Amino acid sequence: MRAEKLQDLLIYVKALEGMDAVSPLLERPKLIRDFDLHKQLSESTGKIPGHIGEGFGQGTDRHFAHYLVIARGSALETRGHLATTRKREYISRDEEVAVSGLYQDLGDMLSGFIAYLRRSDQKDRW
């Protein structure tokens, strides 16, 4: 099935789910007071759907894959920030495992899609 719009992409839907999972954590007073970590976690989660969307708008599979690689990096960055958030005891171990697992799944999905796009290498997506 060919995705006609951004919302048709499962990776995009999963990235939005990740943002929804992180949002309540960002409202924790202790995390809010840790300005740098709060900002980094917020930005890394927000970049992922943005990069997926930007890549979706590109004209070739190669360009799309490039943006997905960046999104995958941001998913890994988010997992790192979640580990730090847990280490500083702003979230529970169960919360870290659940949300980090969501980003692990997203990273795996992105890796698979990147590999597919690199194989197909369609020159004119539109």
FENHUKA-V327754 format. One line per field, one symbol per residue. burial: I if it has 9 or more other ideal C-beta (glycine too) atoms within 8 Angstrom, else O. Layout:
# FENHUKA-V327754
burial: ???
This chain:
# FENHUKA-V327754
burial: OOOOOIOOIOIIIIIIIIIOIIOOIIOIOIIIOIOOIIOIIIOIIIIIIOIIIIIIOIOIIIIIIIIIIIIIOIIIIIIOIIIIIIOIOIIOOOIIOIIIOIIIIIIOIIIOIIOOIIOOIOOOOO
